[in-house]
Amino acid sequence: MPDSSTVYATIKKSDTQEIRVSVDNFKEHDFFSVREFYKDEESDKFLPTKKGITGGISDSTILDELIAGLQKIRETLF
């Protein structure tokens, strides 16, 4: 589990699935994350899955490319 987490967006896929866009801090390192979560029936809490992408904040190349790709999708489809 991260030492701390700030969620910037939550995208509801269904009552039991959501995608969270966050910045997490683990052992004094910051990471951005776009990750799918599922609702655990026993605890009624959302837990992370392996589905998603995480990258270091200090190397913004991944984040920049992700944003550029999403902008191209928006320009092409909308």
Residue pairs with C-beta under 8 A, 6 or more apart in sequence:
2 24
2 25
2 26
2 31
3 25
3 26
3 27
3 28
4 24
4 25
5 22
5 23
5 24
5 25
6 22
6 23
6 24
7 20
7 21
7 22
8 21
8 22
8 23
9 20
9 21
10 18
10 19
10 20
10 21
11 18
11 19
11 20
11 21
12 18
13 19
13 36
15 39
16 38
16 39
17 36
17 37
17 38
17 39
18 36
18 37
18 46
19 34
19 35
19 36
19 37
19 52
20 33
20 34
20 35
20 37
21 32
21 33
21 34
22 32
22 33
22 35
23 30
23 31
23 32
23 33
23 57
24 30
24 31
24 32
24 33
24 54
25 31
29 56
29 58
30 56
30 57
30 58
31 54
31 55
31 56
31 57
32 54
32 55
32 57
32 63
33 52
33 53
33 54
34 52
34 53
34 54
34 66
35 48
35 49
35 51
35 52
35 53
35 54
36 48
36 49
36 51
36 52
37 46
37 47
37 48
37 49
38 46
38 47
38 49
39 45
39 46
39 47
40 46
40 47
53 62
53 66
55 62
55 63
55 66
56 62
57 63
